[in-house]
Amino acid sequence: MKTTVSEYEFNRWFKENRPNNFSYAGRQVLFEWLEEYEADTGEQIEFDPVALCCEYTEYEDLDEFKANYTCEEYQDIEDWEGINDYTITIPVGEKSFIIQNF
């Protein structure tokens, strides 16, 4: 049994239950990315917000990312896209991004 979740419901759940996992902008781009994934693959994703919190992390900038991952090759913000070699990256703003944890 699956229920369709709107962007509003997606945002509301995170705001009420896990407000520190993703910024408002991060929730928006993650929701859009998940919808695009469904459209591209033809697979429906079950809304499991706890799993999303475990699987994806939003970083304000490259320095915050480097604090969690030992990556000497990412020395400036232009290099953050190289993280794609290891995992999915979803840009949120000029400096912030969401990754699928690896």
N, CA, C and O atoms as a GROMACS GRO file, in nm:
protein
  408
    1MET      N    1   0.085  -0.117   0.000
    1MET     CA    2   0.000   0.000   0.000
    1MET      C    3   0.090   0.124   0.000
    1MET      O    4   0.176   0.138   0.087
    2LYS      N    5   0.070   0.211  -0.097
    2LYS     CA    6   0.152   0.332  -0.107
    2LYS      C    7   0.062   0.454  -0.109
    2LYS      O    8  -0.050   0.450  -0.160
    3THR      N    9   0.113   0.562  -0.053
    3THR     CA   10   0.043   0.689  -0.051
    3THR      C   11   0.129   0.791  -0.124
    3THR      O   12   0.250   0.795  -0.104
    4THR      N   13   0.068   0.871  -0.207
    4THR     CA   14   0.141   0.978  -0.274
    4THR      C   15   0.165   1.090  -0.174
    4THR      O   16   0.073   1.134  -0.105
    5VAL      N   17   0.288   1.136  -0.168
    5VAL     CA   18   0.326   1.243  -0.075
    5VAL      C   19   0.353   1.368  -0.156
    5VAL      O   20   0.433   1.366  -0.250
    6SER      N   21   0.288   1.476  -0.121
    6SER     CA   22   0.310   1.604  -0.189
    6SER      C   23   0.436   1.669  -0.133
    6SER      O   24   0.488   1.629  -0.028
    7GLU      N   25   0.484   1.769  -0.203
    7GLU     CA   26   0.601   1.843  -0.154
    7GLU      C   27   0.570   1.907  -0.019
    7GLU      O   28   0.656   1.911   0.069
    8TYR      N   29   0.448   1.957  -0.002
    8TYR     CA   30   0.408   2.017   0.124
    8TYR      C   31   0.417   1.915   0.238
    8TYR      O   32   0.472   1.944   0.344
    9GLU      N   33   0.362   1.795   0.217
    9GLU     CA   34   0.365   1.691   0.320
    9GLU      C   35   0.508   1.647   0.350
    9GLU      O   36   0.543   1.623   0.466
   10PHE      N   37   0.589   1.636   0.246
   10PHE     CA   38   0.730   1.601   0.260
   10PHE      C   39   0.800   1.703   0.349
   10PHE      O   40   0.868   1.667   0.445
   11ASN      N   41   0.784   1.831   0.315
   11ASN     CA   42   0.847   1.938   0.393
   11ASN      C   43   0.795   1.942   0.535
   11ASN      O   44   0.872   1.959   0.630
   12ARG      N   45   0.664   1.927   0.551
   12ARG     CA   46   0.604   1.934   0.684
   12ARG      C   47   0.657   1.822   0.773
   12ARG      O   48   0.688   1.846   0.890
   13TRP      N   49   0.668   1.700   0.720
   13TRP     CA   50   0.716   1.589   0.802
   13TRP      C   51   0.856   1.619   0.855
   13TRP      O   52   0.883   1.603   0.974
   14PHE      N   53   0.944   1.662   0.766
   14PHE     CA   54   1.082   1.690   0.810
   14PHE      C   55   1.086   1.808   0.906
   14PHE      O   56   1.161   1.805   1.004
   15LYS      N   57   1.010   1.910   0.881
   15LYS     CA   58   1.010   2.028   0.968
   15LYS      C   59   0.963   1.991   1.108
   15LYS      O   60   1.018   2.040   1.207
   16GLU      N   61   0.862   1.905   1.117
   16GLU     CA   62   0.806   1.867   1.247
   16GLU      C   63   0.886   1.758   1.318
   16GLU      O   64   0.892   1.757   1.441
   17ASN      N   65   0.947   1.667   1.244
   17ASN     CA   66   1.008   1.550   1.306
   17ASN      C   67   1.161   1.547   1.302
   17ASN      O   68   1.224   1.496   1.394
   18ARG      N   69   1.220   1.599   1.197
   18ARG     CA   70   1.366   1.599   1.183
   18ARG      C   71   1.410   1.734   1.126
   18ARG      O   72   1.466   1.739   1.017
   19PRO      N   73   1.386   1.843   1.200
   19PRO     CA   74   1.413   1.977   1.144
   19PRO      C   75   1.560   2.006   1.116
   19PRO      O   76   1.591   2.098   1.040
   20ASN      N   77   1.651   1.930   1.176
   20ASN     CA   78   1.793   1.957   1.159
   20ASN      C   79   1.859   1.872   1.051
   20ASN      O   80   1.978   1.889   1.024
   21ASN      N   81   1.784   1.782   0.988
   21ASN     CA   82   1.844   1.697   0.886
   21ASN      C   83   1.868   1.770   0.754
   21ASN      O   84   1.973   1.755   0.693
   22PHE      N   85   1.770   1.849   0.712
   22PHE     CA   86   1.780   1.920   0.584
   22PHE      C   87   1.724   2.060   0.601
   22PHE      O   88   1.626   2.082   0.672
   23SER      N   89   1.788   2.156   0.534
   23SER     CA   90   1.734   2.291   0.530
   23SER      C   91   1.607   2.292   0.446
   23SER      O   92   1.576   2.194   0.378
   24TYR      N   93   1.534   2.402   0.448
   24TYR     CA   94   1.415   2.413   0.365
   24TYR      C   95   1.452   2.394   0.218
   24TYR      O   96   1.385   2.320   0.146
   25ALA      N   97   1.558   2.462   0.174
   25ALA     CA   98   1.603   2.449   0.035
   25ALA      C   99   1.648   2.306   0.007
   25ALA      O  100   1.624   2.253  -0.101
   26GLY      N  101   1.714   2.244   0.104
   26GLY     CA  102   1.759   2.107   0.088
   26GLY      C  103   1.642   2.011   0.072
   26GLY      O  104   1.646   1.920  -0.010
   27ARG      N  105   1.537   2.032   0.151
   27ARG     CA  106   1.417   1.947   0.139
   27ARG      C  107   1.353   1.963   0.002
   27ARG      O  108   1.307   1.866  -0.057
   28GLN      N  109   1.351   2.085  -0.048
   28GLN     CA  110   1.292   2.109  -0.180
   28GLN      C  111   1.368   2.035  -0.289
   28GLN      O  112   1.308   1.966  -0.371
   29VAL      N  113   1.500   2.050  -0.291
   29VAL     CA  114   1.578   1.986  -0.399
   29VAL      C  115   1.580   1.835  -0.384
   29VAL      O  116   1.583   1.763  -0.483
   30LEU      N  117   1.580   1.785  -0.260
   30LEU     CA  118   1.576   1.640  -0.240
   30LEU      C  119   1.443   1.585  -0.291
   30LEU      O  120   1.440   1.482  -0.359
   31PHE      N  121   1.333   1.651  -0.260
   31PHE     CA  122   1.202   1.608  -0.308
   31PHE      C  123   1.199   1.607  -0.461
   31PHE      O  124   1.154   1.510  -0.522
   32GLU      N  125   1.248   1.714  -0.522
   32GLU     CA  126   1.251   1.721  -0.669
   32GLU      C  127   1.339   1.612  -0.727
   32GLU      O  128   1.303   1.550  -0.828
   33TRP      N  129   1.454   1.587  -0.664
   33TRP     CA  130   1.545   1.484  -0.714
   33TRP      C  131   1.479   1.346  -0.705
   33TRP      O  132   1.491   1.266  -0.798
   34LEU      N  133   1.409   1.318  -0.594
   34LEU     CA  134   1.342   1.190  -0.578
   34LEU      C  135   1.230   1.173  -0.682
   34LEU      O  136   1.211   1.064  -0.736
   35GLU      N  137   1.157   1.280  -0.708
   35GLU     CA  138   1.052   1.274  -0.810
   35GLU      C  139   1.111   1.249  -0.949
   35GLU      O  140   1.056   1.171  -1.026
   36GLU      N  141   1.223   1.315  -0.980
   36GLU     CA  142   1.290   1.293  -1.109
   36GLU      C  143   1.340   1.149  -1.119
   36GLU      O  144   1.331   1.087  -1.225
   37TYR      N  145   1.392   1.097  -1.010
   37TYR     CA  146   1.437   0.958  -1.008
   37TYR      C  147   1.322   0.864  -1.041
   37TYR      O  148   1.337   0.772  -1.122
   38GLU      N  149   1.206   0.887  -0.978
   38GLU     CA  150   1.089   0.804  -1.006
   38GLU      C  151   1.049   0.812  -1.153
   38GLU      O  152   1.020   0.711  -1.216
   39ALA      N  153   1.049   0.934  -1.207
   39ALA     CA  154   1.011   0.953  -1.347
   39ALA      C  155   1.110   0.886  -1.442
   39ALA      O  156   1.071   0.825  -1.541
   40ASP      N  157   1.239   0.897  -1.411
   40ASP     CA  158   1.342   0.840  -1.498
   40ASP      C  159   1.346   0.688  -1.495
   40ASP      O  160   1.372   0.624  -1.597
   41THR      N  161   1.319   0.630  -1.378
   41THR     CA  162   1.332   0.485  -1.363
   41THR      C  163   1.199   0.412  -1.374
   41THR      O  164   1.196   0.291  -1.397
   42GLY      N  165   1.088   0.484  -1.356
   42GLY     CA  166   0.957   0.420  -1.356
   42GLY      C  167   0.928   0.347  -1.225
   42GLY      O  168   0.827   0.278  -1.214
   43GLU      N  169   1.015   0.362  -1.127
   43GLU     CA  170   0.997   0.299  -0.996
   43GLU      C  171   0.938   0.398  -0.898
   43GLU      O  172   0.978   0.515  -0.895
   44GLN      N  173   0.842   0.354  -0.818
   44GLN     CA  174   0.790   0.437  -0.712
   44GLN      C  175   0.878   0.420  -0.589
   44GLN      O  176   0.921   0.310  -0.556
   45ILE      N  177   0.904   0.530  -0.522
   45ILE     CA  178   0.983   0.528  -0.400
   45ILE      C  179   0.886   0.533  -0.283
   45ILE      O  180   0.794   0.615  -0.280
   46GLU      N  181   0.908   0.444  -0.187
   46GLU     CA  182   0.827   0.448  -0.067
   46GLU      C  183   0.878   0.561   0.022
   46GLU      O  184   0.999   0.572   0.044
   47PHE      N  185   0.788   0.644   0.073
   47PHE     CA  186   0.828   0.754   0.160
   47PHE      C  187   0.867   0.697   0.296
   47PHE      O  188   0.781   0.662   0.377
   48ASP      N  189   0.996   0.689   0.319
   48ASP     CA  190   1.052   0.643   0.445
   48ASP      C  191   1.148   0.751   0.492
   48ASP      O  192   1.268   0.744   0.465
   49PRO      N  193   1.096   0.851   0.562
   49PRO     CA  194   1.179   0.966   0.597
   49PRO      C  195   1.299   0.933   0.686
   49PRO      O  196   1.403   0.997   0.676
   50VAL      N  197   1.284   0.835   0.773
   50VAL     CA  198   1.398   0.798   0.858
   50VAL      C  199   1.510   0.739   0.772
   50VAL      O  200   1.627   0.769   0.793
   51ALA      N  201   1.473   0.657   0.674
   51ALA     CA  202   1.573   0.602   0.582
   51ALA      C  203   1.639   0.714   0.502
   51ALA      O  204   1.760   0.709   0.478
   52LEU      N  205   1.562   0.813   0.459
   52LEU     CA  206   1.620   0.926   0.386
   52LEU      C  207   1.720   1.001   0.472
   52LEU      O  208   1.825   1.044   0.422
   53CYS      N  209   1.690   1.017   0.600
   53CYS     CA  210   1.782   1.085   0.691
   53CYS      C  211   1.911   1.006   0.709
   53CYS      O  212   2.018   1.064   0.729
   54CYS      N  213   1.902   0.874   0.703
   54CYS     CA  214   2.021   0.790   0.716
   54CYS      C  215   2.099   0.782   0.586
   54CYS      O  216   2.222   0.769   0.587
   55GLU      N  217   2.029   0.790   0.475
   55GLU     CA  218   2.092   0.771   0.344
   55GLU      C  219   2.150   0.898   0.284
   55GLU      O  220   2.246   0.892   0.207
   56TYR      N  221   2.094   1.014   0.318
   56TYR     CA  222   2.137   1.141   0.259
   56TYR      C  223   2.177   1.240   0.368
   56TYR      O  224   2.118   1.242   0.476
   57THR      N  225   2.277   1.322   0.338
   57THR     CA  226   2.323   1.426   0.430
   57THR      C  227   2.342   1.554   0.352
   57THR      O  228   2.396   1.555   0.242
   58GLU      N  229   2.297   1.663   0.412
   58GLU     CA  230   2.318   1.795   0.352
   58GLU      C  231   2.437   1.862   0.420
   58GLU      O  232   2.451   1.859   0.542
   59TYR      N  233   2.523   1.921   0.338
   59TYR     CA  234   2.640   1.993   0.388
   59TYR      C  235   2.630   2.138   0.346
   59TYR      O  236   2.595   2.169   0.232
   60GLU      N  237   2.661   2.228   0.440
   60GLU     CA  238   2.658   2.371   0.410
   60GLU      C  239   2.766   2.410   0.309
   60GLU      O  240   2.746   2.498   0.226
   61ASP      N  241   2.879   2.342   0.317
   61ASP     CA  242   2.989   2.374   0.227
   61ASP      C  243   3.088   2.258   0.226
   61ASP      O  244   3.071   2.158   0.297
   62LEU      N  245   3.190   2.274   0.146
   62LEU     CA  246   3.290   2.169   0.131
   62LEU      C  247   3.366   2.142   0.261
   62LEU      O  248   3.403   2.028   0.288
   63ASP      N  249   3.389   2.246   0.340
   63ASP     CA  250   3.461   2.226   0.467
   63ASP      C  251   3.383   2.134   0.561
   63ASP      O  252   3.442   2.048   0.627
   64GLU      N  253   3.254   2.151   0.567
   64GLU     CA  254   3.173   2.063   0.652
   64GLU      C  255   3.180   1.919   0.601
   64GLU      O  256   3.189   1.825   0.680
   65PHE      N  257   3.175   1.902   0.468
   65PHE     CA  258   3.188   1.770   0.409
   65PHE      C  259   3.322   1.708   0.447
   65PHE      O  260   3.328   1.591   0.487
   66LYS      N  261   3.430   1.784   0.433
   66LYS     CA  262   3.565   1.733   0.461
   66LYS      C  263   3.584   1.697   0.608
   66LYS      O  264   3.670   1.617   0.641
   67ALA      N  265   3.503   1.756   0.695
   67ALA     CA  266   3.510   1.721   0.837
   67ALA      C  267   3.458   1.579   0.861
   67ALA      O  268   3.497   1.514   0.958
   68ASN      N  269   3.372   1.530   0.772
   68ASN     CA  270   3.317   1.394   0.786
   68ASN      C  271   3.386   1.291   0.698
   68ASN      O  272   3.384   1.172   0.729
   69TYR      N  273   3.446   1.336   0.589
   69TYR     CA  274   3.511   1.245   0.495
   69TYR      C  275   3.654   1.291   0.473
   69TYR      O  276   3.678   1.410   0.453
   70THR      N  277   3.748   1.198   0.477
   70THR     CA  278   3.887   1.231   0.453
   70THR      C  279   3.910   1.232   0.302
   70THR      O  280   3.924   1.128   0.239
   71CYS      N  281   3.913   1.352   0.246
   71CYS     CA  282   3.927   1.365   0.101
   71CYS      C  283   4.019   1.483   0.071
   71CYS      O  284   3.974   1.596   0.060
   72GLU      N  285   4.146   1.456   0.057
   72GLU     CA  286   4.242   1.562   0.030
   72GLU      C  287   4.225   1.619  -0.110
   72GLU      O  288   4.270   1.730  -0.138
   73GLU      N  289   4.160   1.544  -0.200
   73GLU     CA  290   4.147   1.591  -0.338
   73GLU      C  291   4.044   1.703  -0.354
   73GLU      O  292   4.038   1.766  -0.460
   74TYR      N  293   3.964   1.729  -0.253
   74TYR     CA  294   3.862   1.834  -0.262
   74TYR      C  295   3.912   1.957  -0.186
   74TYR      O  296   3.880   1.975  -0.068
   75GLN      N  297   3.988   2.040  -0.253
   75GLN     CA  298   4.049   2.154  -0.187
   75GLN      C  299   3.969   2.283  -0.198
   75GLN      O  300   3.985   2.373  -0.115
   76ASP      N  301   3.883   2.295  -0.298
   76ASP     CA  302   3.801   2.414  -0.308
   76ASP      C  303   3.663   2.378  -0.361
   76ASP      O  304   3.639   2.266  -0.405
   77ILE      N  305   3.573   2.474  -0.356
   77ILE     CA  306   3.434   2.448  -0.387
   77ILE      C  307   3.414   2.398  -0.530
   77ILE      O  308   3.318   2.326  -0.556
   78GLU      N  309   3.500   2.434  -0.621
   78GLU     CA  310   3.487   2.387  -0.758
   78GLU      C  311   3.507   2.236  -0.768
   78GLU      O  312   3.458   2.172  -0.861
   79ASP      N  313   3.576   2.179  -0.671
   79ASP     CA  314   3.604   2.035  -0.672
   79ASP      C  315   3.491   1.950  -0.616
   79ASP      O  316   3.495   1.827  -0.629
   80TRP      N  317   3.391   2.011  -0.553
   80TRP     CA  318   3.289   1.930  -0.486
   80TRP      C  319   3.216   1.839  -0.582
   80TRP      O  320   3.168   1.732  -0.542
   81GLU      N  321   3.206   1.879  -0.708
   81GLU     CA  322   3.137   1.793  -0.804
   81GLU      C  323   3.212   1.662  -0.826
   81GLU      O  324   3.152   1.564  -0.871
   82GLY      N  325   3.342   1.658  -0.796
   82GLY     CA  326   3.419   1.536  -0.806
   82GLY      C  327   3.372   1.429  -0.708
   82GLY      O  328   3.405   1.311  -0.722
   83ILE      N  329   3.296   1.469  -0.611
   83ILE     CA  330   3.237   1.374  -0.517
   83ILE      C  331   3.146   1.278  -0.593
   83ILE      O  332   3.120   1.167  -0.547
   84ASN      N  333   3.097   1.320  -0.710
   84ASN     CA  334   3.014   1.235  -0.794
   84ASN      C  335   3.084   1.106  -0.832
   84ASN      O  336   3.019   1.007  -0.865
   85ASP      N  337   3.217   1.105  -0.827
   85ASP     CA  338   3.291   0.982  -0.856
   85ASP      C  339   3.262   0.874  -0.751
   85ASP      O  340   3.279   0.755  -0.777
   86TYR      N  341   3.218   0.918  -0.633
   86TYR     CA  342   3.194   0.826  -0.523
   86TYR      C  343   3.046   0.804  -0.493
   86TYR      O  344   3.007   0.697  -0.446
   87THR      N  345   2.964   0.905  -0.518
   87THR     CA  346   2.824   0.899  -0.476
   87THR      C  347   2.740   1.001  -0.552
   87THR      O  348   2.790   1.076  -0.635
   88ILE      N  349   2.612   1.002  -0.522
   88ILE     CA  350   2.520   1.100  -0.580
   88ILE      C  351   2.537   1.232  -0.506
   88ILE      O  352   2.543   1.235  -0.383
   89THR      N  353   2.544   1.341  -0.581
   89THR     CA  354   2.546   1.474  -0.520
   89THR      C  355   2.432   1.555  -0.579
   89THR      O  356   2.404   1.548  -0.699
   90ILE      N  357   2.366   1.631  -0.493
   90ILE     CA  358   2.253   1.712  -0.534
   90ILE      C  359   2.282   1.855  -0.488
   90ILE      O  360   2.279   1.882  -0.368
   91PRO      N  361   2.311   1.947  -0.581
   91PRO     CA  362   2.340   2.084  -0.540
   91PRO      C  363   2.217   2.149  -0.476
   91PRO      O  364   2.105   2.130  -0.522
   92VAL      N  365   2.241   2.224  -0.370
   92VAL     CA  366   2.133   2.295  -0.302
   92VAL      C  367   2.143   2.444  -0.326
   92VAL      O  368   2.042   2.510  -0.349
   93GLY      N  369   2.261   2.497  -0.323
   93GLY     CA  370   2.285   2.639  -0.345
   93GLY      C  371   2.424   2.655  -0.403
   93GLY      O  372   2.480   2.562  -0.461
   94GLU      N  373   2.479   2.774  -0.387
   94GLU     CA  374   2.613   2.798  -0.440
   94GLU      C  375   2.718   2.711  -0.374
   94GLU      O  376   2.809   2.662  -0.440
   95LYS      N  377   2.704   2.690  -0.244
   95LYS     CA  378   2.804   2.614  -0.171
   95LYS      C  379   2.749   2.486  -0.108
   95LYS      O  380   2.825   2.392  -0.083
   96SER      N  381   2.622   2.480  -0.081
   96SER     CA  382   2.567   2.365  -0.010
   96SER      C  383   2.520   2.257  -0.106
   96SER      O  384   2.487   2.284  -0.222
   97PHE      N  385   2.518   2.134  -0.056
   97PHE     CA  386   2.481   2.020  -0.138
   97PHE      C  387   2.440   1.904  -0.050
   97PHE      O  388   2.473   1.900   0.069
   98ILE      N  389   2.368   1.811  -0.109
   98ILE     CA  390   2.327   1.688  -0.042
   98ILE      C  391   2.401   1.574  -0.110
   98ILE      O  392   2.414   1.571  -0.232
   99ILE      N  393   2.448   1.479  -0.030
   99ILE     CA  394   2.508   1.359  -0.087
   99ILE      C  395   2.434   1.235  -0.038
   99ILE      O  396   2.370   1.236   0.067
  100GLN      N  397   2.444   1.130  -0.117
  100GLN     CA  398   2.404   0.999  -0.068
  100GLN      C  399   2.525   0.947   0.007
  100GLN      O  400   2.633   0.934  -0.051
  101ASN      N  401   2.510   0.917   0.134
  101ASN     CA  402   2.623   0.879   0.218
  101ASN      C  403   2.696   0.758   0.162
  101ASN      O  404   2.635   0.664   0.110
  102PHE      N  405   2.828   0.761   0.174
  102PHE     CA  406   2.911   0.650   0.128
  102PHE      C  407   3.018   0.619   0.227
  102PHE      O  408   3.098   0.528   0.205
   0.00000   0.00000   0.00000
